[in-house]
Amino acid sequence: MDFSLFLNEAWIARGAIWDGFQMTVAISALAIILGTVLGVVVGLALVYGWAPVRLFVRIYVDFVRGTPVFVLVLASFYILSIIGIQLSAFQAGVLAITVFCSTHVGEMIRGALAAIHRGQIEAAKAIGLTFRQTFQSVLMPQALRQILPTWVNAATEMVKASTLLSVIGVAELLLSTQQIISRNFLSLEFYFMAGFIYFVIDFSIERFGRYVERKVAYS
Amino acid sequence: MADPLLVIENLHKRFDDLEVLKGVDLTVDAGDVVSIIGSSGSGKTTMLRCVNLLEEFHEGRIVIDGEEIGYTQKGGKRHMLPNSVIARHRALTGMAFQTFNLFPHLTALKNVTLGLIKVRKMKKDEAAEIAQRWLDRVGLLDRQDHHPGQLSGGQQQRVAIARAIAMNPKLMLFDEVTSALDPELVNEVLSVIKDLANDGMTMLIVTHEMQFAFDVSSEVIFMNQGKIGEQGPPSELFNNPKTTRLTEFIQNSSF
């Protein structure tokens, strides 16, 4: 392996790498944020929803979780356009990963709320808190702390899932890397570099998660 | 004479087919300290939980300070009141639980201020001042910034009592507050309750601590199979039980 050749090619391709990196971060961040917000709604619906709503959301969660993300990405790009919803590849991809993320977060929230001891709700009732106040001040803060480690794990999975958008032509890090390799044929070096960048992104998320965990720990 | 603070009339409660309360009548005057004793399953905790509306009940009425709580009669039918009214009714009483039920994500101080800020709509400073006064009263002012996980069981229960009483309830309910504690931690909690009783706080105490019930109560109630079996001042009830059930119960209890 000629290291100086690689460095030279990497320098030439720096713009494409940087663009791909930014695209990967943008897709992941959007999908994680939107997916988490939607996931909280999904989780609440699963726990407190009116029975028909609960059934509908349960079907949504099971269906999405039983489908490969790759299929979700292709479906939101190709199938939605057939029924008249025209999304760009970027929008379709973010939608697919958001939906995927929401089902995972939804299940985490459901589990966390179910794990909170009944006495917590009773104590809140006993001091006269309404359900909304109980939810805001007692249940949600505990549930969010509870899901944090699993949520961090899910977030790193979303970054990895973002590579699937390369198939529908979103120039994220993997597709950019493939394009660079098609010009200079340094596949080993550039795939290694891409892998390393993904590692750095996920490692940063994980460290950040640990930091927040420590910050909000209560004993 | 003033109206009684708490009136329970013909209270019935079922869990499916099991009738746990079979018509309880009880009157508590302001300043009374009433202990409720009896074997497991006799309905004492359930009765207490009905007074705090943590349990629904199927018949009868509970009146606190002249206001009927939880239900209303409309056209001969009994309706549950809306949740906002129920929440207000719950705040008339304070409850301390067997398992403390402190909020683990909040410090001792914030456990106490939460209700003051959200329910009593106090400003933060004002709430903190009241909370600190009560934490001081239960001997835990120096632990105000600790989380429940950093406190012993006895300390947690004292914070829980401070949390309930800071809300300035008309009536305090204690549900077997020492049952989950190590023996050496029981007394610190009981002495806090005694201290509050001496202050004139009206209390309903479900307990298995017979000596404590004897010492602190103005009246003791013996619950038996969902009804009040016997009732009277502690000296009378403990020294001259009239029913064989109570005689047996006292003999089998450790003093």
Interface residues (C-beta under 8 A of the other chain):
Chain A: H117 G119 Q120 E122 A123 A124 K125 A126 I127 G128 L129 T130 F131 Q133 S137 V138 P141 Q142 R145 V216 Y218 S219
Chain B: N52 L53 L54 N83 S84 A87 R88 R90 A91 T93 G94 M95 F97 T99 N101 L102 F103 P104 H105 L106 L114 G115 K118 V119 H147 P148 G149 Q150 A160 R163 A164 M167
